[in-house]
Amino acid sequence: MPYADVNGMSLYFEEHGTSEDTVPPLVLLHGGFGAGEMFQPLLAAGLGEGRRVITVDLQAHGRTPDVVGRPMSMEAMADDVAGLVKELGLPAVDVLGYSLGAGTAARLAVQHPDLVHRVVLVSMPARREGWFPGVRAQMDAMHEGAADALKQSPMYELYERLAPRPEDWPVLVEKVASMNRRDYDWTEELSGVTAPVLLVFADADGISPAHMVEFYGLLGGGHKDPGWDGADRPASRLAVIPGATHYDLMFSPLLVPVVRSFL
């Protein structure tokens, strides 16, 4: 199995497809309690057609073991992904992340701008208050004790099947819960990202529509008419997928064409 030794951990990744040297590889980053294999339906639908695609199992997820004593954070996981990109000898990549993976992708663009060509952020706010209050309340209430109840979920089925130590499930739950309770505001840093960014949200997301527009504004969008020829159109884009929620957005048949158009 392909592992990369980065930042004191064995990071699991898989490679799919091939591409010309002029086309940057596409790195895919899953959501919380997920794994890289969750992108298989999107790859089957043509997301990575004509590209070298790299899926990553982030810290303590999927086949990547946890790092004992290291809290989970999107900043640290962004450094892990940067380490993988360098280990593979890639000058720059396109990156798509969903939820937790989108936060990691955003931090990659902030912390390692030289490694990022284009960025797709699916259903993740620029600051914690972008989530609806009810979502934040659920995050605040989550703790290690929820591990047993979550064993009835598809998330645990995936973890039990892939994890090198399935008995570490409560550790993952606690680390994700601790990370989700942490307040953050990346608006100032994200406004300085130079790579083009595609923001993708569901029309019934856990993130408020007002914040979607605010986030797009941070990236230079929505400030003026682009002109009849589109000359003043911003490099970044905003997509709102109809008929979707935060929880099923990745299964929308509209997602792949939107992302491929941007990439």
C-alpha angles and dihedrals in degrees: 000000000000113000129165122207104227131155093351095307139096104240115200118218139162131208125216133182131351136256144184117274089249092063114076116231116254118235116202121204120193131218130257115306089009136108139214093265089069087080093064094099091051091049090049088052090057103264092137099033110147092008142099103242126198121194118195133201104215125219112313091354128114112334095345111100122225123260106238111232095011116113116223116253135157089231092058093044089052088057088050091054090047089052090052093049090052092044089056091050095239117156094206139343142201110238134200122188133179122211105312088015090051090055089050091049091050091052090048089057091048099042100034107026092158090064097052127082103168131357132209115194114191118196104335128122127227090232132022093248088064088080115085112262091250091056091050090050090054090050091050092051096050118103142152090280089071090067094091094049091048090056086083091062132091087242091067093044088057093046094047091051097048111025119102088220110028089180087071091072093110089053091055092047092051094046093049090045092050091049093049092052091056116103118230141170117190097166096114094046095045092051086065096053109121099190115095110260131203112204114202123189136164118245087235096039130151085245120080118250088231090061092047088059092043091053091049089050091055088059094052098266130130098022101110146354109282093221131249091289096042091241092141095045111131120246091236124071140206124216125183111192112214123226095021140109133202088265100052103025092105089061095054113119087218094064100075097052091046092052095042091051090055096044 
